[in-house]
Amino acid sequence: PVVGEENRGLREKRWVRAPDGSVWLRKRHRPSRPYEPAIEVFALELARACQIEAAQATLAFWRNHDGSAAHGVCVLRFLRPDEELIGGHEVLGSVDHAYNPEVRPAPTLERVIAALRHHEARVDNDLVEPFCRVLMFDAWFGNGDRHPGNWSLVRRDGGLRFSPMYDPAGSLGAELQANAMELNEHRQATPAQARDYARRLDRYVAGCPSGFGDGSALVSLETVVRDAAKQGLLPRTLLAVFADRLRSAVPHLLRTFDDEALPDVRKRFILAILERRHAWLQGIV
């Protein structure tokens, strides 16, 4: 049963209660992105396998009041009754009173880190380090949507902690349509076709957007990652974790999705792009 509404974000969302009493956020997928639910569940499970604190999610199917079928994901509520979520926009605004979330472009990485450090100095928990672990993971799987609405702090009794990672759906080709050249990997490829496909993957990696700006325009994820690496923010130890999970957890997790949720061509693309992005990330960090 639906137990509440959720107005944040663009997608249709409802809070629902499971038979065991737990509460989940049910999110309907965007019609133009039919494989977004599986990609979101996969990304969250992969993050957890990489020791990144992340929300728990599952694929969901339901019927609307008019009897029409719908599908998407359900994400387990990770807040306790005495906790509240403080979104990134509010975190930034609490430090810089001139900050306006309605004004584009998005905030710079420096502005986000400064706000987190400001609050970190007032509590016992690390805030910058878990944010940077999420940023490192975003860099690996190409999440181009980590804007201030997609990260938060959790407040309880005056204390703060960084929230589990959530909403990683804008990644791993979720936006690619069936005729996208990036999905045409030429399984019986000639050497020339293989080189052409590799170049397309490289362009796709380099063109990944981000949820950050430079003060005047949005910037690419590559720009953010290079900036974070120069500041020593990215934990290099995660590179070895990613390499291990690429061999073990990634193939295992991909096999848990049937063809309707995630077709083989999408699975092959995800594996290829994670391999490509890992090599790219090694060259930066």
N, C-alpha and C positions, 0 to 999 in steps of 0.2 A: 504493500500500500504506500501511496505517496503521503509523506508527512510534512513536507515543506517545500517552498520555492527557493530557487537560487538565481539571483538576478545578475551576478557578476559574469562578465564574458559575453560572447556573441552567440554561443550555441545554446539550444534549449536544454535546461537542466532542472532536475527535480531531486529532492531528497526522498529516499525510499527506505522502508524498514524491512530487513530480512527476517526469516522465521526465528533466528536465534536472538533477535532483538537488536543486532548491530544496524547502524545507519550508513547508507551508501549514497553517494552523489551519482545519479543516473544522467548520463550525457548522450544526447543523440548526435550521430555523426553528421557531417556536412554532406549533402547529396553529391557534391562534386568530388568527394574523397571517400569512396566506399571502403577503402582498406585502412583508413585512419584509426578505427577502433583497435584492430589487431596490432598496428604499429605502436599505438600508445601503450597497450598492455605489454608488448614485447620490450619496449624501451624501459618501462618501469621495472620489469622483472630483471632485465639485464643490469640496470643500475644497482638493484639490490644484490645481484650476484657479484658486482664490483665493489661491494662494501660502501656504496653510496646510499644514505638513508633516503628511501623513496616510498611513496604511497603504494598501497596494495590495490590492484585493479583486476577486473575480469570482464570478458565479453558479456554483453547483455542483450536479450531479445524480449520484447514485450508487445502488447497490443494497446493502442490508444482507445480513447472513449468511443470513437466512431468505428472500432473494430479493425482499423488498418494496422498492419504490422510495422514495427520499427526496430532498429537495432543501434547499438552504440556500446558504451562501457559503463560499468559501475565502479566507482572508486570509494574505498572504505574511508569513512570519516576518521581522521587521525587526531582530532582534538578531544581532550577529556572535557567533561561538563564544566569544569572550572577554568578552562582555557579559552582564549580568543585569538583569532588570526589577525595579524597586523600586516596588511598588504604592503608591497614595495613602495607604492605611491605614498602611502601614509608614513612609512619609514623615512623616505626622502623629505617629505614635507615637514616632518617633525624636527629636522635638523636645519633645513633651508626653507624659511618661511616664504621666500620668493618663488619656490618651486610650484609649478602649475602643471598637473598631469594632463591637462587638455591641450597644452602647447606642445607642438612637435618641433624638432625631433626628440627622440628618446634621450634620457640622461646619459652622460658619459660613464665609462667604467670607473674613472677616478671619483666621480660624484657618488656612485653607489658604494664604493669601498670606503670613502670618507664617512658616509652616513652609518655604515655598519660599524666602523671603528669608533665612532662617537658613542653608539649605544653599547658596544662591547666594553668600553672603559667603565661603564656603569653597572655591569652585571658580571657574574662569575663565568658564564658560558662563552666559548668561542663563537663568533658570528662570521668573521671573515673567512676562516679556514673552511667551514662547511659550504659556504657560498662558492668558494674557489674550487672545491671538489666537484660541485655541480657544474660549474663553468667548464672544468676540464672534461667532464663526461659529455657535456653539450658539444664541445669541440670534436670529440671522437665520433658521436653519432649524428652530428650536423643539425642540431636544434637551432633553427633560425628565429626563434620566437621567445627568448628569455627576457621579455620586457618586464617592467616593474609590476605588472598585473599577474605575472607568472612566477613570482617568488615572494616569500613572506617570512615574518617572524611570528613566533607563538609566545603570547604573554600569559603568565600565570603568577599570581601573588606578587606582582611587581617585577618578577624575573622575566628574562627573554631567552629564547633559544631559536635557532634557525629551523624552519619547518622542513619536513620531508619534501623531497623533490616531487613536483606534480606537473601535470599538463605538458608532456613532451611530444604531443601529437604532430607538431609542425616539423617533422624530421623524416629521414630515411625514405624520401621519395613519396611521402603521403600525398603531395600535391601533383605528382606526375599522372597524366592521363594515359590510357592504354596504348596510344600511338606514339608516346614519347620516345625519342631516339635513345635516351639513356636506358630504356628497358629492352632495347634490341641488341643483345649481346653477341649475336652470331655464334651460336653454339658450335657450328662446323666452320669456324672462321678461318679465312686465309690470313697469312701474316699481315697483309695490308689492312684487312678488316679488324684484326685484333689491335693494331696500332691506332686505328681510327676510334675504336671503342674506348681504348685507354685514354685518348685525348678528350673524348666526351666526358669521361668520368672526372678527369682532371679539371675541366671547365666547370663541371657541376660542383665539385668541391670548392673551387676558388670563388664561385658565385653565391655561396651560401650567405644569406642575410643574417642579421642579428637583431636583438631587441635593444641595441645601444646606439647612441649617436656621438657626434664629435662636437656638438655645440651648434652646428648649423644644418647637418644632414644626417641621415641614418648611415651607419657604416657596416661593412661586411663582418662576418664572424671571424674571418682571417685577420682583419685589422684588430679586433678585440683580443684575439688569442695572442698575437704578436705583442701587443701592448702589455697584456697580463704577464707574458713570459719575460719581457724586459724588466718588469717590476718584481720578478721572482715570486709571483702569486700562485703559479700553477704547480701542484705537487707532482714532481717527476716520477715518484714511486708508482703512481697509477699507470704509467706506461706499461710496466711489466705486468700489472694486473690485467690491463686491457688485452695485452698480447696473449696471456693465458686464457682469458675468457673467449677470445676470438677462436681459439682452437677447441674449447670445451663447451662453455655455456651457450655460445651463439648457435652452433648447429643443433644442440639439444632443444633450445627454446623454439627455434624456427620449426622444428618437427612437431611441436605441440599444436600448431595451427593447421586446420584442414584447408583444402584448396579454396573453399568458399570464403573463408576468413582472410586467407593470404595465399594467392596462387604461387606456383613454383617460380614463375618469372620474377615475382616480387621478392621471393626469398633469395634467389640468386643475386638480384640487384643489391639487396641489403647486405649480403655477405661480401659482395665485391666492393661496395662503398665503404663498409667498415674496414676492410683491408686497406683500401686506398687512403682513407682518412687517418688510419693509424700510422702509416708511413709518412703522410703529410705532417701529422702532429709530432712525430719523432724529429723531423727536420726543423721544427720551430722550437720545441721545448728543450 
